[in-house]
Amino acid sequence: MTPPILDPHSCELISLSPEQTRRVGMRLGALLQVGDVLALSGDLGAGKTTLMQGIASGWGSLDAVSSPTFVLVNVYRRVASGFIIWMPIASAARPKPWSWI
């Protein structure tokens, strides 16, 4: 028997536009509960930031979402209470430019 392509806790998103990606993110963000953990995976330019913009908006954050490529952590607050922490794990695993010192 051939194993499934994705495990039961994964999903693959194919979007035709940034607006569609943002809308899917908004729906996902509206479903999030405190303590939920999401892992966004994709090449540079795949749409992770656009999806995260939708997630934060759907979750209730009014903060502007930007790519965490050059920072360690981005935090987005929700109007009601709580926050989303977005951290680029791949960036954290890369050697730091100053590690040779």
Secondary structure as GFF3:
##gff-version 3
##sequence-region A 1 101
A	DSSP	alpha_helix	18	31	.	.	.	ID=ss1
A	DSSP	alpha_helix	48	59	.	.	.	ID=ss2
A	DSSP	beta_strand	74	77	.	.	.	ID=ss3
A	DSSP	beta_strand	83	86	.	.	.	ID=ss4
A	DSSP	alpha_helix	89	93	.	.	.	ID=ss5
###
